[in-house]
Amino acid sequence: MQFSRSTRTLKPAGLLFFGAMLVSSWVAVVNGEVPAFAQESLYSPNAAPVAEVIPTLAADVVILDGGLEQGLRLGMVCRVTRGVRSIGELIIIESRSDRSAGLILELVEDSTIQAGDIARIKTLQNS
């Protein structure tokens, strides 16, 4: 019988604790406090800024400041843009957690890929 009495006294204390936690989280929401993780997307952005372009004898290598964490995988084709203007396309040849590299597949006439341009995974859109 001693065991069941102690169990009964724990239940009201547990409910009181749960109620206090619920009220404190409600107060935070009412005050407009939102945790930082709630504002972040659950999905990778599928984009990365160009860090630099390294010219080589065979082809220019584009280094991106993003990799696996941004959804960039080996063999993916990315469209490179500057603002709303399309600059060209590249293919990912190496991808690590926070860096990747690509080779230029196509460039718009009289354009060059520069640091600060954005590479986004090229996707098909159904209309």
OpenMM code with the backbone's topology and positions (N, CA, C; nanometers):
from openmm import Vec3, app, unit

residues = "MET GLN PHE SER ARG SER THR ARG THR LEU LYS PRO ALA GLY LEU LEU PHE PHE GLY ALA MET LEU VAL SER SER TRP VAL ALA VAL VAL ASN GLY GLU VAL PRO ALA PHE ALA GLN GLU SER LEU TYR SER PRO ASN ALA ALA PRO VAL ALA GLU VAL ILE PRO THR LEU ALA ALA ASP VAL VAL ILE LEU ASP GLY GLY LEU GLU GLN GLY LEU ARG LEU GLY MET VAL CYS ARG VAL THR ARG GLY VAL ARG SER ILE GLY GLU LEU ILE ILE ILE GLU SER ARG SER ASP ARG SER ALA GLY LEU ILE LEU GLU LEU VAL GLU ASP SER THR ILE GLN ALA GLY ASP ILE ALA ARG ILE LYS THR LEU GLN ASN SER".split()
positions = [
    Vec3(0.0809, -0.1192, 0.0000),
    Vec3(0.0000, 0.0000, 0.0000),
    Vec3(0.0857, 0.1263, 0.0000),
    Vec3(0.2014, 0.1174, 0.0571),
    Vec3(0.2885, 0.2341, 0.0622),
    Vec3(0.3252, 0.2808, -0.0785),
    Vec3(0.3454, 0.1860, -0.1674),
    Vec3(0.3837, 0.2203, -0.3045),
    Vec3(0.2721, 0.2959, -0.3768),
    Vec3(0.1506, 0.2529, -0.3660),
    Vec3(0.0416, 0.3189, -0.4365),
    Vec3(0.0141, 0.4582, -0.3805),
    Vec3(0.0375, 0.4810, -0.2518),
    Vec3(0.0183, 0.6148, -0.1967),
    Vec3(0.1204, 0.7130, -0.2546),
    Vec3(0.2455, 0.6697, -0.2672),
    Vec3(0.3466, 0.7596, -0.3229),
    Vec3(0.3192, 0.7879, -0.4697),
    Vec3(0.2626, 0.6915, -0.5395),
    Vec3(0.2278, 0.7124, -0.6793),
    Vec3(0.1167, 0.8161, -0.6905),
    Vec3(0.0210, 0.8130, -0.5994),
    Vec3(-0.0887, 0.9094, -0.6024),
    Vec3(-0.0391, 1.0511, -0.5767),
    Vec3(0.0589, 1.0664, -0.4906),
    Vec3(0.1073, 1.2010, -0.4606),
    Vec3(0.1921, 1.2560, -0.5745),
    Vec3(0.2500, 1.1693, -0.6586),
    Vec3(0.3294, 1.2158, -0.7713),
    Vec3(0.2420, 1.2670, -0.8864),
    Vec3(0.1251, 1.2121, -0.9001),
    Vec3(0.0400, 1.2520, -1.0116),
    Vec3(0.0023, 1.3998, -1.0059),
    Vec3(-0.0466, 1.4539, -0.8943),
    Vec3(-0.0780, 1.5965, -0.8922),
    Vec3(0.0460, 1.6843, -0.9157),
    Vec3(0.1602, 1.6425, -0.8632),
    Vec3(0.2822, 1.7205, -0.8845),
    Vec3(0.3202, 1.7204, -1.0323),
    Vec3(0.3056, 1.6072, -1.0984),
    Vec3(0.3361, 1.5979, -1.2414),
    Vec3(0.2421, 1.6834, -1.3236),
    Vec3(0.1151, 1.6810, -1.2888),
    Vec3(0.0175, 1.7639, -1.3595),
    Vec3(0.0461, 1.9115, -1.3388),
    Vec3(0.0855, 1.9480, -1.2187),
    Vec3(0.1182, 2.0873, -1.1895),
    Vec3(0.2383, 2.1325, -1.2734),
    Vec3(0.3388, 2.0475, -1.2819),
    Vec3(0.4577, 2.0789, -1.3624),
    Vec3(0.4198, 2.0928, -1.5102),
    Vec3(0.3402, 1.9984, -1.5607),
    Vec3(0.2972, 2.0028, -1.7005),
    Vec3(0.2165, 2.1298, -1.7281),
    Vec3(0.1298, 2.1655, -1.6373),
    Vec3(0.0490, 2.2869, -1.6532),
    Vec3(0.1359, 2.4112, -1.6567),
    Vec3(0.2367, 2.4162, -1.5692),
    Vec3(0.3272, 2.5317, -1.5667),
    Vec3(0.4045, 2.5429, -1.6976),
    Vec3(0.4494, 2.4298, -1.7527),
    Vec3(0.5215, 2.4303, -1.8801),
    Vec3(0.4298, 2.4766, -1.9936),
    Vec3(0.3061, 2.4304, -1.9926),
    Vec3(0.2107, 2.4686, -2.0947),
    Vec3(0.1819, 2.6184, -2.0903),
    Vec3(0.1628, 2.6718, -1.9707),
    Vec3(0.1347, 2.8151, -1.9558),
    Vec3(0.2543, 2.8981, -1.9991),
    Vec3(0.3756, 2.8559, -1.9623),
    Vec3(0.4939, 2.9344, -2.0004),
    Vec3(0.5145, 2.9341, -2.1514),
    Vec3(0.4863, 2.8223, -2.2191),
    Vec3(0.5004, 2.8202, -2.3653),
    Vec3(0.3907, 2.9032, -2.4307),
    Vec3(0.2709, 2.9046, -2.3737),
    Vec3(0.1621, 2.9865, -2.4258),
    Vec3(0.1956, 3.1348, -2.4125),
    Vec3(0.2553, 3.1732, -2.2990),
    Vec3(0.2944, 3.3132, -2.2769),
    Vec3(0.3996, 3.3546, -2.3792),
    Vec3(0.4940, 3.2657, -2.4112),
    Vec3(0.5982, 3.2967, -2.5099),
    Vec3(0.5365, 3.3195, -2.6475),
    Vec3(0.4367, 3.2388, -2.6838),
    Vec3(0.3717, 3.2541, -2.8137),
    Vec3(0.2919, 3.3842, -2.8176),
    Vec3(0.2216, 3.4158, -2.7086),
    Vec3(0.1427, 3.5386, -2.7042),
    Vec3(0.2331, 3.6608, -2.7142),
    Vec3(0.3505, 3.6551, -2.6547),
    Vec3(0.4437, 3.7676, -2.6588),
    Vec3(0.5182, 3.7773, -2.7921),
    Vec3(0.4947, 3.6846, -2.8824),
    Vec3(0.5582, 3.6897, -3.0140),
    Vec3(0.6965, 3.6291, -3.0162),
    Vec3(0.7341, 3.5562, -2.9153),
    Vec3(0.8658, 3.4930, -2.9112),
    Vec3(0.8590, 3.3613, -2.9877),
    Vec3(0.9391, 3.3494, -3.0923),
    Vec3(0.9436, 3.2273, -3.1712),
    Vec3(1.0871, 3.1774, -3.1690),
    Vec3(1.1052, 3.0493, -3.1353),
    Vec3(1.2419, 2.9958, -3.1343),
    Vec3(1.3053, 3.0047, -3.2730),
    Vec3(1.4352, 3.0196, -3.2774),
    Vec3(1.5074, 3.0366, -3.4037),
    Vec3(1.4865, 2.9171, -3.4971),
    Vec3(1.4841, 2.7957, -3.4416),
    Vec3(1.4708, 2.6782, -3.5274),
    Vec3(1.3350, 2.6738, -3.5976),
    Vec3(1.2339, 2.7375, -3.5409),
    Vec3(1.1013, 2.7375, -3.6023),
    Vec3(1.0963, 2.8264, -3.7261),
    Vec3(1.1879, 2.9190, -3.7381),
    Vec3(1.1906, 3.0091, -3.8526),
    Vec3(1.2700, 2.9523, -3.9685),
    Vec3(1.3507, 2.8501, -3.9428),
    Vec3(1.4315, 2.7905, -4.0476),
    Vec3(1.3500, 2.6879, -4.1249),
    Vec3(1.3801, 2.6718, -4.2508),
    Vec3(1.3113, 2.5745, -4.3344),
    Vec3(1.3565, 2.4337, -4.2984),
    Vec3(1.2661, 2.3398, -4.3114),
    Vec3(1.3010, 2.1996, -4.2899),
    Vec3(1.3727, 2.1413, -4.4112),
    Vec3(1.3597, 2.2078, -4.5234),
    Vec3(1.4152, 2.1585, -4.6476),
    Vec3(1.5408, 2.2355, -4.6850),
    Vec3(1.6309, 2.1666, -4.7554),
    Vec3(1.7524, 2.2336, -4.7989),
    Vec3(1.7168, 2.3363, -4.9058),
    Vec3(1.7935, 2.4449, -4.9156),
    Vec3(1.7615, 2.5492, -5.0127),
    Vec3(1.7919, 2.5103, -5.1575),
    Vec3(1.8655, 2.4018, -5.1771),
    Vec3(1.9034, 2.3580, -5.3126),
    Vec3(1.9736, 2.4679, -5.3911),
    Vec3(2.0470, 2.5528, -5.3199),
    Vec3(2.1199, 2.6614, -5.3846),
    Vec3(2.2443, 2.6930, -5.3033),
    Vec3(2.3430, 2.7487, -5.3706),
    Vec3(2.4667, 2.7885, -5.3042),
    Vec3(2.5313, 2.9016, -5.3820),
    Vec3(2.5920, 2.9969, -5.3103),
    Vec3(2.6623, 3.1053, -5.3810),
    Vec3(2.7962, 3.0568, -5.4370),
    Vec3(2.8362, 3.1177, -5.5458),
    Vec3(2.9663, 3.0877, -5.6048),
    Vec3(3.0730, 3.1539, -5.5175),
    Vec3(3.1690, 3.0760, -5.4697),
    Vec3(3.2780, 3.1294, -5.3872),
    Vec3(3.3906, 3.1824, -5.4761),
    Vec3(3.4265, 3.1046, -5.5776),
    Vec3(3.5318, 3.1473, -5.6700),
    Vec3(3.5300, 3.0614, -5.7951),
    Vec3(3.5940, 3.1104, -5.8983),
    Vec3(3.6104, 3.0354, -6.0229),
    Vec3(3.7600, 3.0180, -6.0447),
    Vec3(3.8020, 2.8923, -6.0562),
    Vec3(3.9440, 2.8611, -6.0717),
    Vec3(3.9696, 2.8192, -6.2165),
    Vec3(4.0424, 2.9011, -6.2916),
    Vec3(4.0728, 2.8631, -6.4302),
    Vec3(4.1810, 2.7544, -6.4327),
    Vec3(4.1597, 2.6530, -6.5154),
    Vec3(4.2601, 2.5475, -6.5361),
    Vec3(4.2820, 2.5340, -6.6869),
    Vec3(4.3787, 2.4531, -6.7256),
    Vec3(4.4070, 2.4342, -6.8673),
    Vec3(4.2905, 2.3682, -6.9402),
    Vec3(4.2259, 2.2715, -6.8757),
    Vec3(4.1184, 2.1970, -6.9418),
    Vec3(3.9836, 2.2692, -6.9339),
    Vec3(3.9479, 2.3188, -6.8147),
    Vec3(3.8167, 2.3835, -6.7956),
    Vec3(3.8200, 2.4633, -6.6667),
    Vec3(3.7297, 2.5595, -6.6560),
    Vec3(3.7205, 2.6383, -6.5330),
    Vec3(3.6403, 2.5598, -6.4293),
    Vec3(3.6896, 2.5580, -6.3057),
    Vec3(3.6211, 2.4898, -6.1960),
    Vec3(3.5533, 2.5959, -6.1099),
    Vec3(3.4244, 2.5771, -6.0877),
    Vec3(3.3461, 2.6705, -6.0075),
    Vec3(3.3320, 2.6120, -5.8676),
    Vec3(3.3821, 2.6860, -5.7673),
    Vec3(3.3724, 2.6416, -5.6278),
    Vec3(3.2493, 2.7079, -5.5661),
    Vec3(3.1617, 2.6256, -5.5082),
    Vec3(3.0390, 2.6750, -5.4459),
    Vec3(3.0515, 2.6722, -5.2945),
    Vec3(2.9952, 2.7719, -5.2320),
    Vec3(2.9966, 2.7824, -5.0859),
    Vec3(2.8750, 2.7098, -5.0287),
    Vec3(2.8616, 2.5838, -5.0617),
    Vec3(2.7522, 2.4977, -5.0170),
    Vec3(2.7706, 2.3623, -5.0816),
    Vec3(2.7163, 2.2605, -5.0163),
    Vec3(2.7347, 2.1258, -5.0696),
    Vec3(2.6194, 2.0342, -5.0331),
    Vec3(2.6533, 1.9218, -4.9706),
    Vec3(2.5531, 1.8217, -4.9366),
    Vec3(2.4429, 1.8788, -4.8470),
    Vec3(2.4789, 1.9675, -4.7556),
    Vec3(2.3796, 2.0270, -4.6658),
    Vec3(2.2783, 2.1119, -4.7419),
    Vec3(2.3154, 2.1628, -4.8583),
    Vec3(2.2254, 2.2432, -4.9398),
    Vec3(2.1556, 2.1592, -5.0466),
    Vec3(2.1802, 2.0293, -5.0453),
    Vec3(2.1147, 1.9394, -5.1402),
    Vec3(2.1904, 1.9186, -5.2700),
    Vec3(2.3134, 1.9665, -5.2785),
    Vec3(2.3930, 1.9521, -5.4009),
    Vec3(2.4639, 1.8171, -5.4010),
    Vec3(2.4369, 1.7367, -5.5030),
    Vec3(2.4927, 1.6028, -5.5123),
    Vec3(2.5688, 1.5871, -5.6441),
    Vec3(2.6592, 1.4913, -5.6452),
    Vec3(2.7406, 1.4606, -5.7628),
    Vec3(2.6511, 1.4352, -5.8843),
    Vec3(2.6817, 1.5022, -5.9956),
    Vec3(2.6093, 1.4814, -6.1200),
    Vec3(2.4902, 1.5727, -6.1414),
    Vec3(2.4497, 1.6484, -6.0392),
    Vec3(2.3358, 1.7394, -6.0560),
    Vec3(2.3742, 1.8571, -6.1440),
    Vec3(2.2782, 1.9061, -6.2205),
    Vec3(2.2983, 2.0230, -6.3050),
    Vec3(2.2378, 2.1427, -6.2333),
    Vec3(2.3142, 2.2511, -6.2280),
    Vec3(2.2688, 2.3737, -6.1611),
    Vec3(2.2627, 2.4886, -6.2606),
    Vec3(2.1631, 2.5711, -6.2427),
    Vec3(2.1511, 2.6952, -6.3211),
    Vec3(2.2175, 2.8051, -6.2386),
    Vec3(2.3025, 2.8841, -6.3007),
    Vec3(2.3723, 2.9932, -6.2322),
    Vec3(2.3042, 3.1240, -6.2707),
    Vec3(2.2676, 3.2032, -6.1689),
    Vec3(2.1992, 3.3299, -6.1930),
    Vec3(2.2697, 3.4434, -6.1197),
    Vec3(2.2490, 3.5621, -6.1725),
    Vec3(2.2947, 3.6856, -6.1081),
    Vec3(2.1717, 3.7753, -6.1040),
    Vec3(2.1132, 3.7860, -5.9856),
    Vec3(1.9857, 3.8568, -5.9745),
    Vec3(1.8785, 3.7734, -6.0424),
    Vec3(1.8088, 3.8320, -6.1390),
    Vec3(1.7072, 3.7574, -6.2132),
    Vec3(1.7610, 3.7068, -6.3467),
    Vec3(1.8836, 3.7426, -6.3787),
    Vec3(1.9444, 3.7080, -6.5080),
    Vec3(2.0149, 3.5731, -6.5008),
    Vec3(1.9855, 3.4854, -6.5959),
    Vec3(2.0525, 3.3556, -6.6046),
    Vec3(2.1892, 3.3739, -6.6705),
    Vec3(2.2919, 3.3149, -6.6085),
    Vec3(2.4293, 3.3274, -6.6584),
    Vec3(2.4718, 3.2011, -6.7333),
    Vec3(2.4361, 3.0855, -6.6795),
    Vec3(2.4767, 2.9604, -6.7429),
    Vec3(2.4377, 2.8400, -6.6594),
    Vec3(2.5015, 2.7270, -6.6911),
    Vec3(2.4756, 2.6027, -6.6197),
    Vec3(2.6071, 2.5345, -6.5871),
    Vec3(2.6059, 2.4577, -6.4780),
    Vec3(2.7234, 2.3786, -6.4418),
    Vec3(2.6793, 2.2440, -6.3892),
    Vec3(2.7713, 2.1487, -6.3895),
    Vec3(2.7453, 2.0152, -6.3368),
    Vec3(2.8339, 1.9937, -6.2149),
    Vec3(2.7766, 1.9404, -6.1087),
    Vec3(2.8507, 1.9173, -5.9845),
    Vec3(2.9415, 1.7964, -6.0029),
    Vec3(3.0723, 1.8165, -5.9787),
    Vec3(3.1698, 1.7078, -5.9941),
    Vec3(3.2242, 1.6610, -5.8598),
    Vec3(3.2013, 1.7390, -5.7551),
    Vec3(3.2460, 1.7027, -5.6196),
    Vec3(3.1555, 1.7741, -5.5206),
    Vec3(3.1138, 1.7022, -5.4157),
    Vec3(3.0292, 1.7649, -5.3151),
    Vec3(3.0644, 1.7111, -5.1774),
    Vec3(3.0897, 1.8037, -5.0874),
    Vec3(3.1156, 1.7704, -4.9470),
    Vec3(3.0092, 1.8387, -4.8635),
    Vec3(3.0164, 1.8303, -4.7338),
    Vec3(2.9079, 1.8835, -4.6513),
    Vec3(2.8803, 2.0317, -4.6754),
    Vec3(2.9857, 2.1135, -4.6845),
    Vec3(2.9624, 2.2580, -4.6974),
    Vec3(3.0313, 2.3226, -4.8179),
    Vec3(3.0887, 2.2426, -4.9061),
    Vec3(3.1546, 2.2947, -5.0267),
    Vec3(3.1277, 2.1986, -5.1414),
    Vec3(3.1274, 2.2519, -5.2612),
    Vec3(3.1162, 2.1668, -5.3794),
    Vec3(3.1868, 2.2340, -5.4965),
    Vec3(3.2067, 2.1564, -5.6010),
    Vec3(3.2742, 2.2076, -5.7200),
    Vec3(3.1970, 2.1630, -5.8428),
    Vec3(3.2000, 2.2472, -5.9436),
    Vec3(3.1299, 2.2148, -6.0664),
    Vec3(3.2068, 2.2589, -6.1894),
    Vec3(3.1731, 2.1984, -6.3024),
    Vec3(3.2293, 2.2359, -6.4317),
    Vec3(3.1215, 2.3071, -6.5112),
    Vec3(3.1609, 2.4109, -6.5838),
    Vec3(3.0665, 2.4895, -6.6623),
    Vec3(3.0237, 2.4092, -6.7850),
    Vec3(2.8922, 2.3920, -6.8000),
    Vec3(2.8369, 2.3230, -6.9163),
    Vec3(2.7996, 2.4209, -7.0265),
    Vec3(2.7475, 2.5362, -6.9840),
    Vec3(2.6942, 2.6320, -7.0803),
    Vec3(2.7020, 2.7720, -7.0211),
    Vec3(2.7334, 2.8688, -7.1053),
    Vec3(2.7353, 3.0102, -7.0643),
    Vec3(2.6526, 3.0922, -7.1627),
    Vec3(2.5800, 3.1884, -7.1098),
    Vec3(2.5093, 3.2831, -7.1951),
    Vec3(2.6157, 3.3668, -7.2648),
    Vec3(2.5910, 3.4037, -7.3878),
    Vec3(2.6888, 3.4789, -7.4669),
    Vec3(2.7343, 3.6053, -7.3934),
    Vec3(2.8642, 3.6303, -7.3943),
    Vec3(2.9275, 3.7458, -7.3295),
    Vec3(2.9074, 3.7491, -7.1780),
    Vec3(2.8959, 3.6320, -7.1149),
    Vec3(2.8794, 3.6252, -6.9691),
    Vec3(2.9928, 3.5449, -6.9075),
    Vec3(3.0198, 3.5716, -6.7833),
    Vec3(3.1154, 3.4937, -6.7043),
    Vec3(3.0546, 3.4676, -6.5676),
    Vec3(3.0870, 3.3534, -6.5109),
    Vec3(3.0424, 3.3221, -6.3756),
    Vec3(3.1387, 3.3883, -6.2793),
    Vec3(3.0842, 3.4577, -6.1798),
    Vec3(3.1653, 3.5322, -6.0832),
    Vec3(3.1267, 3.4957, -5.9407),
    Vec3(3.2178, 3.5281, -5.8477),
    Vec3(3.1867, 3.5090, -5.7052),
    Vec3(3.0630, 3.5910, -5.6718),
    Vec3(2.9728, 3.5304, -5.5954),
    Vec3(2.8493, 3.5977, -5.5578),
    Vec3(2.7296, 3.5540, -5.6409),
    Vec3(2.7533, 3.4971, -5.7598),
    Vec3(2.6418, 3.4421, -5.8376),
    Vec3(2.5815, 3.3259, -5.7584),
    Vec3(2.4583, 3.2900, -5.7892),
    Vec3(2.3900, 3.1827, -5.7166),
    Vec3(2.3677, 3.0630, -5.8084),
    Vec3(2.4076, 2.9458, -5.7605),
    Vec3(2.3850, 2.8209, -5.8336),
    Vec3(2.2693, 2.7474, -5.7667),
    Vec3(2.1638, 2.7186, -5.8448),
    Vec3(2.0465, 2.6463, -5.7950),
    Vec3(2.0295, 2.5191, -5.8761),
    Vec3(1.9880, 2.4142, -5.8085),
    Vec3(1.9643, 2.2885, -5.8783),
    Vec3(1.8581, 2.3101, -5.9849),
    Vec3(1.8883, 2.2650, -6.1055),
    Vec3(1.7953, 2.2797, -6.2166),
    Vec3(1.6871, 2.1732, -6.2022),
    Vec3(1.5635, 2.2175, -6.1998),
    Vec3(1.4515, 2.1238, -6.1864),
    Vec3(1.3531, 2.1449, -6.2999),
    Vec3(1.2739, 2.0447, -6.3258),
    Vec3(1.1694, 2.0539, -6.4271),
    Vec3(1.0420, 2.1029, -6.3606),
    Vec3(0.9677, 2.1878, -6.4280),
    Vec3(0.8414, 2.2374, -6.3753),
    Vec3(0.7290, 2.1961, -6.4689),
    Vec3(0.6252, 2.1380, -6.4091),
    Vec3(0.5069, 2.1030, -6.4879),
    Vec3(0.4113, 2.2211, -6.4869),
    Vec3(0.3549, 2.2525, -6.6020),
    Vec3(0.2616, 2.3648, -6.6054),
    Vec3(0.1188, 2.3184, -6.6175),
] * unit.nanometer
topology = app.Topology()
chain = topology.addChain("A")
for resn in residues:
    res = topology.addResidue(resn, chain)
    for name in ("N", "CA", "C"):
        topology.addAtom(name, app.Element.getBySymbol(name[0]), res)
